[in-house]
Amino acid sequence: MNFKEISAVVEDDFEAVNQLIIQKIHTRVPLVEEVGKYIIQSGGKRLRPLISLLSARAAGYKGKEHIDIAAVVEFLHTATLLHDDVVDKSDLRRGKATVNSVWGNAPSVLVGDFLISRAFQMVVSLGNLRVLGIISDATNLIAEGEVLQLINCRDPDTTEERYMEVIHYKTAKMFEAAAEAGSVLARPASNMESNGMEGKFARYADHLGHAFQLIDDVLDYTGNADEMGKNVGDDLAEGKPTLPLIEAMKRGSPEESELIKNAIKHGGIDQLEAITAAVQNSGALDYTLKAAHHQSDMAKEALSGVPDSKYKRALIALADLAVNRDH
């Protein structure tokens, strides 16, 4: 199944999320709405909302509150993108100019703040303390992940363990929250807490998030800007030690290791071609691909015990798609 076929499994729910997002982005401040619509409608796949919708339905939920949760997840994710682009000084996102490159840093940060506050208004309106706890804890951990990444930036001695910790906090945690918050809605009907079902969806999404990020790391050295919607080599330019770089420093020649270390320390892509060759020739990409496939397999394994349904099959297909894509 491709992404379109997977999202078609919850087509009506997906459309309801899109409509709710448009409704909730409305505000009395024109600039906020203009910037909000620009980033929300900039071509993202709504992957995290999709995970929330599928998890809720796979858990047996029959109501409509998962629509709100999916929109909340998208608002929070979008807010992190706005803030990330300011921190990273990025000028391209999803194939379009970033908000900060069009309007400046201040509107980008402030609209991100608006999206976070609007998301929590929506969560509170649901009156579900368990969901509120999941979303608030995830938001806090994601912020910690941003700081962890900042600490690792320009540090060529970053270990694989430290980098995987950043992935867990910064990327996978929002996947996990999307799935867990969606599945928890089914608790009253199925008493899911007692049989650990919520934990299955949370573990699934955590591993899925790791798989997606690791493949993104690979694509940074094999993709192109048109396909990926961002500049190839961006992570290297910002001095971010991703897993392919960390592994290439272990496996490469002393000269190649020194080349990568200097690039991480100082940022920039002056030596991108030579570094890309070192990463590819060292086997670091194969190592990262293997790690991504392991995470995908763990994601699918986490769903064992979840009753079979078209929604569960779509989640499994999403885990396969995570590691079999070129953008």
N, C-alpha and C positions, 0 to 999 in steps of 0.2 A: 504493500500500500504506500502511495505517496502522501504528502502532507494534505493535499486537497481531499483525497479519499478518506483520510483519517478524520479530518475536521467535518466531513459530510455526515459522519456518524451522529454528531450532535448539531446538525445544521441549524435547526430552529433555535436551539439554545445559543449558538454562536452568533446568530443574527440579533438575538435579544441582547446579548452583551454589547455588541457594536452600537445598538440603539441607546442603551443605557449610558454608555460612555459619552456619546454625543450629548445626551441630556444633562449629564452631571458635569460636563466641562463648561457648561454655561455659567456665566458670572456677570456681575454688573460692571466689571473692569474690562474694557475692550482688549487691552494688550494681553491680559492673562488668557482670555479666550482665544485670541489670535495665535499666540505662541502655543497654547495647549493643543489646539486643533492641528497646528502644523506638525508637532511631534507625534501626536496620537495617530494622525492619518498619514504618516510618512512611510507606510509600507511594511510595518512589522507583521509577523505572522500570528501574533497573539498566542504564542506557544504556551505561556504560563496559564492564561485563562483556559486554554484548551485542556490542559492537564487537570485543572480544577473541575471543569465540566465533566470530563470523562470519569474522573475519580468519584465524583458525587453519584453519577449514574451507575457506575460499576458497583458502588457500595449499596445500591438499591434505593437511592433517594428519589422521590417522586415529585417533590415540590419545586419552587421557583427561586429560593434564596441563593442557590448556587450561582445564579446569574449575577447577583450583587457581589458575591465573593470573587467571581472571575473578573469583574470590572475593577474591584478594589486591587486585586493582584496586578492588573495591567497599569493602573494609576501609579502604584508603588514602584513597579519596574521602570516605568517611564521617568519617574522622578529621579531614580538612580542614574539613568542614562543622561539626563540633563546635568546632573551634578558631576558625573564622570567626565563628560566632555569638557567641562570647565577645568577640572583638575588636570586632565590629560592634554588640554589645549588642542583637542581634536577639531578638525574642520569638515569631516565627512562621516555620516552615520546613515546606514540603510540606503546608500547611494545618493543621499541628498546632503546639502550643506547643513551643518549642525546649527542648533538654535544660537549658541554662543557666537558662531561666526557670522550670523545674520543680524541678530539683535544685540549681541554683547553678553558679557558674563553676568551682569546684574539681573537682567530679565530671566536668563536661564536658571540661575539659582533660585530666584524668587518664585518663578512658576513651578519649579520642582517642589518648593515648600508648599505651594498651594495644592498641588496634586496629593502630597502626603496628608495634608490636613483634610482635604475632601475625602480621601480614602478612609480616614478614621471616622469622619462623620457618618459615612455609609456603613461601616462596621458596627458602630454604636447603635445605629438605627435598627439593626437586626435583633438586638437584645440578647445575643448569645455570647455569654462570657467565655466559653471555651474557644469559640472562633476568635474573639477579641484577643485572648491570650496567645493564640497561635500566631496571629498577624503581628501583634505588638512585639512578641519575642523575636520573631523573624526580622522585623524592621531594625530592632536594636542590634542583632547579630550581624546583619548585613552592613550596618554602619561600622561595626568593629572590623569587619572584613575589609572595608575600604581603607581603614587605617593600617591594617596588617599589610595590605598591598603597598601602601605608601612607604612603610618601613622597609619592605623588601626591595623597593625600587632602587636602582643603581647599586644593588648589592650582589656581586657575582658569587658570593659564598652562600647564597640562599640554597637550602637543601630541598630535596624533593618533598620531604615531609612538611616543611614550612609552606611550600607552594601548594600542596594539596590541602593544607589547612585554609589557605586563602580561597581556593575553589569552593571548599565546603561552606565557608561563611559568606563569601561575596556572590557566588553564582548558585550553588546547589540549594542554599537555604530557601530561596524564594520558590524554587521548584517544589521543595518539600512542603512549605507552607501552603502552596496552592493545592496540592493533593490532599494534605491532611485536613485543611479547613473545608474542602469540598466533601470529603468522606465523613467528617464528623457530623454533618447534617443528617445523616441516616441513622444516627445513634438511637433516637427515641423509638424508631420502628424495629430495629434489629439488635439493640443492646450490644453494639459493636465494641464497646470499651472492654467488655469481659472476655471477648474472644480475640483481642489483639488486632482486629481488622484495620483500625486506623493506622496502627504502626506499620502494617504492610504497605499501605499507600505512601506513607511518609518515607519509608526505606526505598521503595521503588523510585520515587521522585528524586531523592537525594542522589542515588546512583545515576539516574538519568541526567541530572544536572552536571555531575562529574564527566559523564561521557560526552555531553555536548561541548563543554568547555575544552576538554582535551582535543576533540576534533577541531575546534576553532583554533587551537594552538598549532595543530598540524597544517591547517589551511593557511595560516599566516606565512607559511613557506612554500606552499604549493598552489594557492589560489591566485585570483587576480581581483583588482578593485571592482571591476564591473560586476562580477559574480557575487562577491562578498559584501558589497555595499560599504566598504571601508578601504582605507589605504593599506595595501600589503606592507608588512614591516612596521606597522604602527607600534606594536608592543616593544619591538627592539628600539625604535626611535625614542620611546619613553623610558628606556632602561629597565623594562620589566623582564625578569628572569623566568620565562615560561619553561615548561618541562622539556621541550625539544632542545632548548639552549642549555639547561642544566645537565641533561644527559650527554649532549654533544661535547661539553667541557670535560666530561669523564672519559668519553670514548675517543675523542679526536687526538691529533698530534699535539705536542706541546705548543707549536706555533698556532694551531687552530684554537686551542683552548685560550691562549693569551689574546688572540684576536677577539674572541667572544667576550672574554672578561673585560677588555678595554671598551668594547661597544656597550656593554651593560653599564659600566661605570660612568661613561660620558654621554650615553644616548646618541641618537643620530643614526642615519642609515648610509653613511659614506661607504661602508664596507659590506653593504647588504648582499651583493652578489657573492662575495667570497664566503660570508657567513652562511648564506643559504646553501652553498656547495658543501661547506663543512658539516652542516646539520644533516643534509641529505646523505652524504657519503659515510658518515659515522654510524649510521643505523639508528640515530636518535628518533627519527620519525617513525620507524617501525616499532621502536620501543614504546613511543607515545600511543601509536595506533593499538598496540596490544593492550596497553593499560585502559584505553577507551573501550575496547571490546569486552574486557573483563568487567568494567563498570556496567556496560549494557547487559551482559549476562546476569550480573547480580541484580539489576533492576527487574529483569523478567522473573528471576528466581523469587524475588520478594513477593510477587503476586501469587505464588502458589498458595492454595487454600481459598483464594478469592473465587466465588462462583463464576462459572463461564458465562460470558455474555458478549455481545458485539462491542460493548464498551471496554471490557477487559482485553479483547482481541485488538482493539484499536490502541490501547496503551502498550501492548506488547509490540505492535507494529511501529509505534513511535520510538521504542527503544532500539529497534532494528534500524530505523531511519536515522537515528542520531549518529550512527557510526558509518552509514552508507550514503553520504551526501558530499557535494562538492562546493557548497556555499552555506 
